[in-house]
């Protein structure tokens, strides 16, 4: 017999899945978000940090194992998950309302355990009969509005303020309706707020209609400039997924802070002051650009309502969104409107090799050669030490290189063949996982080695996946899951780190180059000249033609999910995480085949002429 599904059981499951911290298994308290976007209670993260010792500056996510650099101010300075905070507040209010009929409301004006009969809309307190009389006798409280609990329940049920269920009551003064918008604070306020914490002339507030008109004018201005820029058919395109751009900007900020801190640790005694200045500058640039991106998001939502009747509910809807997006940036000056470029979502850090200066902020993405080596190969991967490993199929060897191009170690492929070195097979593809294990795809087997080239285990991907396809490419994600592509079958088999089979995915036009980012598999095809992506369930996310019909080769992604491709025309192309062409970053590459990001955010490339490391300048 099927289990009975009730509203209460569904409600409990929603709370458990969405509102409970996966560490303490209790409802979130001050949820903080890590770089991987997973959220946990502030106290839980502080407890985890204590177990790692006082000198660590990193947090490892308990769910996905990705690392987050702890801000200079400590765990409390991590980004708060305001969406969760708002959701928790809404759920708490809803629970209080649902429990109102089942539980007696007790007086908050005395400690005698009396049942409340009324509610003071100004104080926010529930009062019994005696406390109500005392409330009315005091001269300072006579102007307060007292409402019976029955009237309060009716008012709550009959006065929705918008189609999305936003509450029109002021958070600071629960008995007051929101009726103004404070422009300097980017915040909805009530009448009491306007005469207290938001008093003129330090603050200026307007009614809903005026605030909405301001919002509409800004939306029209931004929309026009985006249209004007993209209509110019420039070689550089503005990505129009502003939510994605904001996410990338936040992740780039985290990556930039990590790079700054790593460089600063090398010369702590001399450059602490410069480090603080750069972090502040990074935060300032982030604030300006994130506010502009937030305004673009707001403009997009606002313009959808331009041709509809503007009711008070829709005005409040717009202003609530504006408050959510802009309140935290109320003191930030936005980027000039004429500066709408792809760099709006970009921020990084360029190292300076001098002894007294750790570097400068990068506000535009440019790359140049940092080091070059005459070591040649077809495949390349990067270790956590920032060293790279190059595989040369013809010479049958692996070569480990330092960041400046010096040879650290050479290992013949025959050494990796085990008991039968005579049966040497050329490696098809090669990766390094987050544990610095070398994963080599041969013609019929995947072999996993440690840093000393000792075999840990191996498996046959086609056998595990029950397919007779020939493996053509390999990729590994941040959780060490292994994906193997089969060009002849247009399929991908997904495997656990131990090689056990998970599922097979359709992968139309898959070729010889593949990468994984944010649980999406991204690959190129040299014949169809396409960039294609599928998720872990096999759903196609996008399929785009390569810019100007160029033939793609290697592909990789940065931490934010943006895509970088090298082509046969010696160009480095930058695409958004949605597969949209943004710009050509380098036009004078050598003849390179494979490309990977290093642990420090540099680009390592190898080919038949050389191996090069590129860095941002």
C-alpha positions, 0 to 999 in steps of 0.5 A: 500500500502506497505511503500517505503523502500529506502537506506536512510530510512534503513541507518537512522534506522541503525544509530538510532538502533546502533549509538544513545545513548538511554538516549539523543537520539543523536549520541554517544559522547565518549561512555562508557560501563557499566558492563552490556555491555550497552553503553551511552555517557560520558556526559549522565552518568555524568548527571545521576551520578550528580542526585544521589548525590556526595557521591555515587559510583555506577551507575544504568543502565537505561536499565537493572537496573544493578549496576556498581561501579564507578572507583576511577578516576570517570566516565571518567575512565569507559571502552570506547566502542572502537567498537562503536568509530570505527563504528562512525568514519567509518559512519562519513567518509561514510556520508561525502563521500555520501554528497560530491556530494550534498554539496559544499565543502568550503575552510578551508584556508580562511573565504571568503566562497569560494568553495574548488577546491583542498585538501592538503594531508598533512594538510588535508585542503580543499582549494579554488583557491586563498588559493591553490596559497598561499599554493604553494608560501610558502616555508614551504608548497611547498612539500605538495601534492595538489590533486583536488577534482575530483582526490580525489574522484577517489582515494577514490573509487578505492583504497580499502585496504582490504575485510573488508573495513578498510581505509588505510589512517593514522588517524594522517596524512590523506594524508599518506598511512599506511605502517609500524607497530610499535611493541612497540605501537602495532599500524599501522603507516605511513611514517610521523609517523615513522619520528615524533611521532614514531621515533627510537630508542624509537620506532621500526617499521617493514613492513607488511610482517615482522609484519605478520610473527611475528604475525603468529609465536606467533599464532603458539606458542599459538595454540601449547601450547593450544593443548598440554595442552588439549591433556594431558587429565588433570582434568582441561580443558582450555576453548577455547572460548577466546572472552567469556573468555575476557568478563568473565575476564572483568566482574570478574575485575568489581566484584573484584573492587566492592568487594575491594571497599565494604571492603575498605569502612568499614575501610576507614581511615586506608586502603586507601593506601592498597586499591589503591595498590590492585586496581593497582595490579588487573589492572596489572593482568587484563592487562597481562591476557587480553593481553594474551587472546587477543593474543589467539583471534588474533592467532585463526583468524591468523591461519585461513589464514595460508594456504591461499595466504598472500596478502597485504590486508590480511596482513593489515587485520591481523595487523588491528585486532592486533592493535585493540586488542593489542594497549591498552596493548602496555606496558603490559607484557603477562603471561608466555605461560606455564601458560595457565590455566582456571585461565587465565580468573579469577581474584577475591579478598579475604577479610582479617579479620585483622584490617590493611589489606583489603585482597589480590588478588586471581589469582586462584579459590579456595573455602573453608567454611566461616560459617556453621549452623545446619539449614537444608533445601532443598531451599536457596536464598540470599538477597542484605544484604548478609543474606540468607533465607533457606526453610525447606519443612518438617518442613514447615518454612523459616529461615533467617541467617546472613553471619556468620550463626546466626539465624535472623528470623524464619517464619512458612510456614503457615503464608504465606498461607493467609486466609486459613492456614489449606490448607498448601501446601509445597513450590516447589521452592523459589527465591529472586529477585533484590528487595529482594522480596521473590518469592515462588512457591507452587503446583499451585501458585506463591506468592510474599512477601516483606521482612516482609513476607507480600503478595504483589500478586500471580498468577497461572503460569499454568493457565496463560500459559494455561497448565495443567503441574505441576510446578517443579522449579522456577528462576528469572532474573535480571529484575525480570522476572519469569520462571517456569519449568514443569518437566512433560510437558518439558516446561517453562513458562516465566512471567512478575514480575506481573505474566502476561504471556509472552511465553512458551518455550520448555525445554527438560529434565527439572528437579527440579533445574534451574537458569537464567543468561544473558537471558539464562535459565540453568537447570540440570536433575538428570536422564539424568545427563545433563546440558542444556540451552535455551534462552528466545525464546526457542532455545537450546544453549547447552546440555552437560553431567555432568563430570564423569557421576555424578548426578547434583543437584543445579545450579547457575551462577556468574555475568559473566555467568559461571556455578556452580553445586553441585552433589550427590558425594559432589563435586562443579563443575565449567563450562564455560558459554557455558556449558563446564566443566572446573574443580572440585573446592571442593570435600568434600561438605556436602550433599547439594541440593541447591546452590546460589551466595550471593550478595558478591560473596560467595556460599550459600548451604543447605541440610539435614545436614547443611547450609554452606557459602563458600568463595574464598581463 
